[in-house]
Amino acid sequence: MIETDILIAGGGIAGMSAAARFAADGHRIMIVDPAPADIGEGTDLRTTAFLQPGIETLKKAGVWDAIKPTGAELRVMRIVDAGGNEMTPRETADFDGAETTQGFFGWNVSNKAARVSLMAKLETLPNVDFRFSTTVTGFTGTSRYGEATLSGGETVRAKLVVAADGRNSSLREFAGIKHRRWAYDQSALVFVVTHDKPHDNISTEIHRTGGPLTLVPMPDLDGKPCSSVVWMTPADRARQLYNMDDATLSAEITHDTMSMFGPLTVASPRAIWPMISQVPSRLISARLALVAEAAHVVPPIGAQGLNMSLHDIETLADLMAKAKLKGDDIGATTLLKSYERKQLPKTLARVGGIDLLNRASMFEPRTLRDLRYAGLTAINRIGPLRKLAIKVGVGK
């Protein structure tokens, strides 16, 4: 029998961030993940945009100083409406980080660099036990502890079990928590490009018929300006793009970005994912809390996904820190209910809002595209709406 304060299932960026954040408050952590310990050098140049509240969580976890130098600042969030066949910008809205209290929106970091930095941090923490090539195969929550069975046959008892094991969470299923999932007949193609024109730390989100096309600043690659691409488009079109050779795909994205960056050159392997949204009916069960994609899945619009996950983690960390200070149980039902009251309404609102934005970006009829254009124009030019958009843009 292994005893610990917190058992975390899932060793992705969210799971490792949770382990580092909770460990910083003195909790004993066990984290398990099905992947092997050696993640390899790899060629994955995909990125994650960490917004300001998420950065604060990573600072508290003691890992941000290692992550920051590997990324690029997001100074301006640019939204361009360019729907229809004409492929010309109709409205461009620039939301400048100078309008925020921090002076920037966030930082774009390669997934590989974030993982390497988090793993290196966890290796230095004496109160973290990271078990690789390990999954949770059973779970029972009681009034006194959560008991989990691991794939190696061990049994773990923890005051709290945290499900960070993804959209197909086994722990969520073990707890009998239902969820609702819906698809969009849309996929996201992800890769990296270099370009001649500098990005000037501007993240550009082009709203076109079929879905948004986003270029997010990265550090220079081989001496050339570089951006990560998230290209959301109908599933059949995404598959066609995925199967193109690099030269043809480079020409296609240069055309669809309306040469705003000059000629673009594909500079990485590519990946493709079908787009879904997902929400659970609850975020908690006895001795169990859902975080990250176990708790919400959204299309990659506005860099909300992982930043919502870090907000889950920070909310839970704050509640547990207060309980620990008072000598209370960090996995008590009252604490978990407080977590759910704080997070579930926000989760439903964010998932619903991103769903609406994505559907709006897919509009094909001219009248609906004009409605989207009018909405962006209003947000850009009406002061209170602009302030609200900036607040959302920084992840608040």
Secondary structure by P-SEA (a helix, b strand, c coil): cccccbbbccccaaaaaaaaaaaaabbbbbbbbccccccccccccbbbbbcaaaaaaaaaaccaaaaaaacccccbbbbbbbccccccccbbbbbccccccccccbbbbbaaaaaaaaaaaaaacccbbbbcccccccccccccbbbbbcccbbbbbbcbbbcccccccaaaaaacccbbbbbccbbbbbbbbbbccccccbbbbbbcccbbbbbbbcccccccbbbbbbccccaaaaaaaaaccaaaaaaaaaaaacccccbbbbcbbbbbbbbbcccccccccccbbbccccccccccccccaaaaaaaaaaaaaaaaaaaaaaccccccaaaaaaaaaacaaaaaaaaaaaaaaaaaaacccaaaaaaaaaaaaaaaccaaaaaaaaaaaacc
